């Protein structure tokens, strides 16, 4: 069914992915924190200033970009967390079969840490997306009222 060479290639490819997944997770956490800071700025006056300018098109474009970024974080974070969970578990379970508990402990630690980071990014992205939708919908409604 599968040759040893095929399984070795697949194992090498999957093992290679762990570090990029961890880097992506750390990048998503940094992006989520950046977006949270932008959201604080939006809430504490940024949206009010945009409403005062009265530029509906600019407000809609900004809303689309910022909501899309929050949605991206909400969706990709948990996916990367799941990848970071599954990748080290293969070698960890193999180590368990050999009785090497140190390797298993390290693999499980990495798996849990990446799960938590992925979920954290997803939670932040989800909350930002929900809040921004509400804020920008309210701002657009105010602009439409002012224009009518």
Secondary structure by P-SEA (a helix, b strand, c coil): cccaaaaaaaaaaaaaaaaaaaaaaaaaaaaaaaaaaaaaaaaacaaaaaaaaccaaaaaaaaaaaaaaaaaaacaaaaaaaaaaaaaaaaaaaaaaacaaaaaaaaaaaaaaaaaaaaaaaaaaaaaaaaaaaaaaaaaaaaaaaac
